[in-house]
Amino acid sequence: MNKRLTRQQYLDLYYYMRLNRAVEDTMVKLFRQNKIVGGLYSSLGQEAISVGTAYALEKKDWLAPMIRNIGALLVKGVPPRDIFTQHMAKYTSPTLGKDGTSHFGDLEKLHIVSPISMLGDLIPVMTGVAMGGRYLGQKIVALTWIGDGGSSTGVFHEGLNLAAVQKAALVLVLENNQWAYSTPVRRQVPVTNLADRARAYGIASYIVDGNDVVAVYATTKEAVDRCRAGEGPVLIEAKTFRRMGHAQHDPAEYVPKEMRAFWESRDPIALYEKFLTGEKLLDAAAKKEIEERLATLLEKEREFAENSPMPPPELALQGVFCEGCHEIRARWERPIAEVTPPKSGAKSAWPAEEMDGFGAAKQATRFIPAEATEASGNGAAAPGPAKAAPGGRTKKSATKPAGRRAGR
């Protein structure tokens, strides 16, 4: 048992996971009735990740969800009706019916950045959010998610590298659900643990059971605390399984039956309910109260969404261009003088006048053989120019120059 959690907090985690699943079950029914106009991406079996990670944040912190992070939206305070109306493209939705999926956020109150369809792009965006908070003197942490498939995109590496260099207060949760659409993870990457990629950026990483909500919460809380203390970004790999297809239209027949059966036996809600019962934190009366509360809420929210009007046609021409947006000024919370970094006293590695072409810099050319990289552990070469051969030229390595064919 996690001593940092109260009984009510344990029950909160249970409530939000049950709410997450109930909301998605309702949306599946609406989808089958042709009432959802966009795509539907189920998080069945992954609820512990969205709920556990978001629950570890403070109210002032920021998050940017992906397509399977409805649980995080609910923890942050988004009402189910916003999720229903958004997917049904109703006029009462956060985007006034202009989007039929999960592309919406709340920058003013809930500190939620809208999802971006291009996988990995939220990493540099949330790095910027974290850097902006630091610039304004705020002790905030930014958190976003990525899938195992998304971790193979170029912007995943670019974003993490930027976050590492800037020591941004970013927590990146990598949901390894074993499948990138129909491609198994073993055919995507040559490493067993995707968290090992953090070593390339010199940042901390964790591996956690993504179906254990308490473990997910505790791990994320520790990562958030590290970020808030200024220790730089953290990568968390949460191992789980996508029990539905990529989207509602995908039957996922490519998934082995044995694999599906194994993970169905490790349902995060069932496992957590067993834990709560064993620790005497949840009894039959408390479970019944939560179920009745959920049923009442979902019925009310679903009715609101179904009875809401569709947007008027003329709305399509509105809100597509902003007059005077360039005149909007940032609301500084500290004087500019306080947040302006001091002028650097560092000297250039090479004088500016020597940088036309190569100048003296060509004396720094050096070759690092593979065995030297392994021996040093980080691949760094000794500082200073390479040993020059007679005549002032650097010694050539035994390897052929890149891009040239043998014999030329």
C-alpha positions in Angstrom: 0.0 0.0 0.0 1.2 3.5 -0.9 1.4 5.4 2.4 1.2 8.7 0.6 -2.4 8.1 -0.5 -5.4 8.4 1.7 -8.4 6.1 1.5 -10.3 8.7 -0.4 -7.5 9.1 -2.9 -7.5 5.3 -3.5 -11.2 5.5 -4.1 -10.7 8.5 -6.4 -8.4 6.4 -8.6 -11.0 3.6 -8.7 -13.8 6.1 -9.5 -11.9 7.7 -12.4 -11.0 4.4 -14.0 -14.6 3.3 -13.8 -15.7 6.6 -15.2 -13.2 6.4 -18.0 -14.5 3.0 -19.1 -18.1 4.0 -18.6 -17.7 7.0 -20.8 -16.0 5.0 -23.6 -18.7 2.2 -23.3 -21.3 4.9 -23.8 -19.4 6.2 -26.8 -19.2 2.8 -28.4 -23.0 2.5 -28.2 -23.4 6.0 -29.8 -20.9 5.0 -32.5 -22.9 1.9 -33.4 -26.0 4.1 -33.6 -24.2 6.4 -36.1 -24.3 9.3 -33.7 -20.6 9.8 -33.5 -19.3 11.5 -36.7 -15.6 11.1 -36.1 -13.2 8.4 -35.2 -13.3 6.5 -31.9 -10.1 5.3 -30.3 -10.6 3.0 -27.3 -8.4 2.9 -24.2 -9.8 -0.3 -23.0 -7.2 -1.9 -20.7 -5.1 1.2 -20.6 -7.2 3.3 -18.1 -4.7 3.0 -15.3 -2.1 5.0 -17.3 -4.3 8.0 -18.1 -5.8 8.1 -14.6 -2.6 7.4 -12.6 -0.4 9.9 -14.5 -2.9 12.7 -14.5 -3.8 12.2 -10.8 -0.1 12.8 -9.9 -0.2 16.4 -11.3 -1.1 19.5 -9.4 -3.9 21.8 -10.5 -1.4 24.3 -11.9 0.4 21.7 -14.0 -0.2 21.3 -17.8 -1.0 18.2 -19.8 -1.6 17.4 -23.5 -3.5 14.2 -24.1 -3.4 11.7 -27.0 -6.3 9.8 -28.5 -6.5 7.2 -25.7 -6.2 9.6 -22.7 -9.8 10.4 -22.0 -9.2 9.3 -18.4 -6.7 12.2 -18.0 -9.3 14.7 -19.2 -11.8 13.4 -16.6 -9.2 13.7 -13.8 -8.4 17.2 -14.9 -12.1 18.2 -14.6 -13.5 17.9 -18.2 -17.2 16.8 -17.9 -18.3 13.7 -19.9 -20.8 15.9 -21.8 -17.9 17.8 -23.4 -16.4 14.5 -24.6 -19.8 13.2 -25.9 -20.7 16.5 -27.7 -17.2 16.8 -29.1 -17.3 13.3 -30.7 -20.9 13.9 -31.9 -19.9 17.3 -33.4 -22.6 19.2 -31.5 -23.0 22.9 -31.3 -22.6 22.7 -27.5 -19.1 21.0 -27.8 -15.9 22.8 -26.9 -15.2 23.3 -30.6 -18.8 24.2 -31.4 -19.1 21.1 -33.6 -16.2 21.8 -35.8 -14.3 18.7 -34.8 -15.6 15.1 -34.4 -12.8 13.7 -32.3 -10.7 14.7 -29.3 -9.1 17.8 -30.6 -9.9 20.3 -27.9 -8.3 21.7 -24.8 -8.7 24.3 -22.1 -5.8 26.7 -21.8 -7.4 29.2 -19.4 -8.8 27.0 -16.5 -7.8 23.4 -16.8 -4.3 23.8 -18.5 -5.0 21.3 -21.2 -3.3 21.6 -24.6 -5.3 20.1 -27.5 -4.0 16.8 -29.0 -2.1 17.1 -32.2 -2.8 14.4 -34.9 0.9 14.2 -36.0 2.4 11.8 -33.6 5.3 13.1 -31.5 4.6 16.8 -32.1 3.3 17.3 -28.6 6.7 16.6 -27.1 8.4 19.9 -28.4 5.1 21.8 -27.7 5.0 20.7 -24.1 8.7 21.3 -23.8 7.9 24.9 -24.7 5.1 25.0 -22.2 7.5 23.8 -19.5 10.2 26.4 -20.6 7.6 29.1 -20.7 6.5 28.3 -17.1 10.1 28.5 -15.9 10.6 31.8 -17.8 7.6 33.2 -16.0 8.8 32.0 -12.6 6.1 29.3 -12.3 6.9 25.9 -10.7 4.9 24.0 -13.2 5.4 20.6 -14.8 4.2 19.7 -18.3 3.1 16.1 -19.1 2.2 14.4 -22.3 1.9 10.9 -23.7 3.2 9.0 -26.8 2.8 5.5 -28.0 5.4 2.8 -28.9 4.8 3.6 -32.6 5.0 7.3 -32.1 8.4 6.9 -30.4 9.8 6.0 -33.8 9.1 9.4 -35.3 11.8 11.9 -35.8 10.1 14.6 -33.7 10.1 12.2 -30.7 13.9 12.3 -30.7 14.1 16.0 -31.6 11.7 16.9 -28.8 13.4 14.8 -26.1 16.8 16.2 -27.1 15.5 19.7 -26.8 13.9 19.0 -23.5 17.1 17.4 -22.2 19.3 20.3 -23.3 17.0 22.8 -21.7 16.4 20.7 -18.6 12.7 21.3 -19.1 10.2 20.1 -16.5 8.7 17.6 -18.9 7.3 14.2 -18.1 6.8 12.0 -21.2 4.7 8.9 -20.7 5.4 6.3 -23.3 2.4 3.9 -23.5 3.9 0.7 -24.8 0.7 -1.1 -25.7 2.5 -3.6 -28.0 1.0 -2.5 -31.3 1.4 0.5 -33.6 -1.8 -0.1 -35.6 -1.0 -3.6 -36.9 2.8 -3.6 -36.4 4.0 -5.4 -33.2 6.6 -3.6 -31.1 9.3 -6.2 -31.8 9.2 -5.2 -35.5 9.4 -1.5 -34.7 12.5 -1.2 -32.4 15.5 -3.3 -31.7 15.4 -2.8 -27.9 13.3 -4.6 -25.3 12.7 -1.6 -23.1 11.8 1.6 -24.9 12.8 3.5 -21.7 16.4 2.7 -22.6 16.2 5.4 -25.2 16.4 8.0 -22.4 20.1 7.2 -22.0 20.8 8.8 -25.4 19.6 12.1 -24.0 21.1 11.8 -20.5 17.7 11.9 -18.8 16.1 9.8 -16.1 13.6 7.1 -17.1 11.3 4.6 -15.4 9.6 1.3 -16.5 6.3 0.6 -14.8 3.4 -1.9 -15.0 0.9 0.2 -16.9 -2.0 -2.0 -15.6 -1.2 -1.1 -11.9 -2.7 2.3 -11.3 -1.0 2.7 -7.9 2.4 1.9 -9.4 1.7 4.3 -12.3 0.7 7.1 -9.9 3.7 6.6 -7.6 6.1 6.5 -10.5 4.6 9.6 -12.1 4.5 11.5 -8.7 8.3 10.8 -8.3 9.0 11.9 -11.9 6.9 15.1 -11.4 8.7 15.9 -8.1 12.1 15.5 -9.9 11.0 17.8 -12.7 9.7 20.4 -10.3 13.0 20.3 -8.4 14.8 21.3 -11.6 16.4 17.9 -12.4 15.2 17.9 -16.1 12.8 15.8 -18.1 11.8 12.2 -17.3 10.7 9.4 -19.6 8.3 6.8 -18.2 7.6 3.6 -20.2 4.3 2.1 -19.1 3.9 -1.5 -20.4 0.3 -2.4 -21.2 -1.8 -3.7 -24.1 -4.3 -2.3 -26.6 -7.3 -4.6 -26.2 -9.2 -3.1 -29.0 -8.2 -2.2 -32.6 -6.4 0.9 -33.5 -9.9 2.5 -33.9 -13.4 1.3 -33.7 -13.4 0.2 -37.3 -10.4 -2.1 -36.8 -11.3 -5.6 -35.7 -7.6 -6.3 -34.8 -7.6 -9.8 -36.2 -3.8 -9.6 -36.4 -3.5 -9.9 -32.6 -2.8 -13.5 -31.4 -5.7 -14.9 -29.4 -3.3 -16.0 -26.7 -1.9 -12.6 -26.3 -5.3 -11.0 -26.0 -6.4 -13.6 -23.4 -3.3 -13.0 -21.3 -3.8 -9.3 -21.1 -7.6 -9.6 -20.5 -6.7 -11.5 -17.4 -4.8 -8.5 -16.2 -7.6 -6.0 -16.6 -6.4 -2.9 -14.6 -9.8 -2.2 -13.1 -10.3 -5.8 -12.0 -6.8 -5.9 -10.5 -7.3 -2.7 -8.6 -10.7 -3.7 -7.3 -9.1 -6.9 -6.0 -6.4 -4.8 -4.3 -8.9 -2.4 -2.7 -11.0 -5.2 -1.4 -8.0 -7.0 0.1 -6.8 -3.9 1.8 -10.4 -3.3 3.1 -10.6 0.1 1.3 -13.6 -0.9 -0.8 -16.6 -2.9 0.4 -19.9 -3.8 -1.4 -21.7 -0.7 -0.1 -19.0 1.7 -1.4 -18.8 -0.1 -4.7 -22.6 0.2 -5.2 -22.5 3.9 -4.3 -19.9 4.5 -7.0 -21.7 2.5 -9.6 -25.0 4.4 -8.9 -23.2 7.7 -9.0 -21.6 6.8 -12.4 -24.9 5.6 -13.8 -26.7 8.8 -12.8 -24.0 11.0 -14.2 -23.6 9.2 -17.5 -27.3 9.2 -18.2 -27.6 12.9 -17.6 -24.5 13.7 -19.7 -25.5 11.4 -22.6 -29.0 12.9 -22.7 -27.5 16.4 -22.8 -25.3 15.5 -25.7 -28.1 13.7 -27.7 -30.5 16.6 -27.2 -27.9 19.2 -28.2 -28.3 20.8 -31.7 -25.9 20.5 -34.6 -24.0 23.6 -35.5 -25.6 26.1 -38.0 -24.0 25.9 -41.5 -22.8 29.5 -41.4 -20.5 28.6 -38.5 -18.2 27.0 -41.0 -17.1 30.4 -42.2 -16.6 31.8 -38.7 -13.6 31.6 -36.4 -11.2 30.8 -39.2 -9.3 34.1 -39.2 -8.4 36.3 -36.3 -8.4 40.1 -36.6 -5.7 41.7 -34.5 -4.2 38.5 -33.1 -0.8 40.0 -33.5 -1.7 42.7 -31.0 -2.3 40.3 -28.2 0.3 40.9 -25.5 1.6 38.3 -23.0 0.4 38.7 -19.4 3.7 38.8 -17.6 3.6 37.7 -14.0 7.1 39.0 -13.3 8.9 42.1 -14.6 10.8 41.6 -17.8 14.1 42.5 -16.1 13.7 39.6 -13.7 13.3 37.0 -16.3 15.8 38.3 -18.8 18.8 35.9 -18.7 22.2 37.6 -18.0 24.6 38.1 -20.8 26.8 35.1 -21.3 30.5 35.4 -20.5 31.5 32.2 -22.4 33.9 32.6 -25.2 33.5 31.0 -28.7 35.4 27.8 -29.3 36.8 29.4 -32.4 37.3 33.1 -33.1 34.8 34.5 -35.5 37.5 35.6 -38.0 38.7 32.0 -38.3 35.3 30.6 -39.2 35.3 31.5 -42.9 35.2 28.1 -44.5 36.9 26.1 -41.8 39.9 28.2 -40.8 41.7 26.8 -37.8 38.7 24.5 -37.1 39.9 21.9 -39.6 42.7 21.1 -37.2 40.0 19.7 -34.9 39.0 16.8 -37.2 39.3 13.5 -35.4 38.2 9.9 -35.8 36.5 8.0 -33.0 36.6 4.2 -33.6 33.8 2.0 -32.3 35.9 0.4 -29.6 36.8 3.7 -28.2 33.2 4.7 -27.9 32.5 1.5 -26.0 35.4 2.0 -23.7 34.6 5.6 -22.8 30.9 4.9 -22.3 29.7 8.1 -23.8 31.7 8.3 -27.0 33.4 11.6 -26.1 36.8 12.3 -27.6 39.6 14.1 -25.8 39.3 17.9 -26.2 41.6 19.8 -28.5 42.7 19.3 -32.1 43.8 16.0 -33.5 47.5 15.1 -33.8 48.7 16.6 -37.0 50.9 14.7 -39.5 53.9 16.3 -41.1 52.9 19.2 -43.3 50.2 20.3 -41.0 47.5 17.9 -42.1 45.6 15.7 -39.8 46.2 11.9 -39.9 43.7 10.0 -41.9 41.9 7.0 -40.5 41.9 3.6 -42.0 38.2 3.9 -42.9 37.0 5.0 -46.2 35.3 8.5 -46.4 31.5 8.3 -46.2 29.8 8.4 -49.5 32.7 7.1 -51.6 32.8 3.8 -53.4 35.7 1.4 -52.9 38.4 1.7 -55.5 37.8 5.4 -56.2 
